[in-house]
Structures are given as structure tokens and as C-alpha cells.
Amino acid sequence: MSKPSYFKVPKCLKHKEARKIITDLVRNMNEKGLFTESDVPNLCRMAIAYDMYLSCVDIIYSEGGGMTMKNLKGELVKRPEVNIMRESWSQYLELAKEYGLTTRSKGLIKSLKADDETKSPIENFI
């Protein structure tokens, strides 16, 4: 008998929204019997990426909401948080697609299920 899968939300998450998204996803996967131990690293990575994205948004808006800043020479440059925010969002989105959290991936997953349920011509004949 296999040991039940267990997921613990990373302690480093600062935003309730990131915690809620991951706990809801894990709960949903558990209810459907889809959650396995192999999902734990990806879900941790996804939670941390989303939390980092939210942290960068907080920093940018606390500094006036601009995507640029002046460096020590007085030149206008892109804020470093913008790059981190973009990379974090890309990482989150990559994993969200795997778990069917985007509109398109939901449709693809549903169409795969529909294909599985249809019988082949040989199955209909038998």
C-alpha cells in the first residue's frame, strides 16, 4: 500500500494569495486523486514563483509604479524588479499550463479527456 501524498506550503511565501492558489490547487488535485509525490517540487516552485512575482509588483508600486528608475549616474534605466517580475511570471505560467490553470490548457485537458472517452471504430464493432 502506498503512502498518501503530502504537501506543505513553503514557509517563505509572504502573500496570502499565493498560499491560497496553491492550497486550492492541491485540494482540487487530492479530491480528483491526481496529486502525487512527484508534484511536490513543481508546486513548491510554482508557489515561490508566484509569490516572487507579487513581491516585485509590491516593490514597483511602493516606489511609485514606474518601470524605470535613475541610476547613480542619473541615467534612466529599467528597474531590476521588472526583470525578476517577468522571469517569475514566466516560470509560474509555464507550470500553471501543466496543471490546467490557464484558459487554453483547461480546454486542451478537457479535449484530451473527451478523446479518451470516445470509442475507436474497432471498439464499436466489438
ABEGO torsion letter per residue (X at the ends): XBBBBBBBBBAABABAAAAAAAAAAAAAAAAAGABBAAAAAAAAAAAAAAAAAAAAAAAAAAAGGBABBBBAAGBBBBBAAAAAAAAAAAAAAAAAAAAGABAAAAAAAAAAAAAAABBBAAAAAX
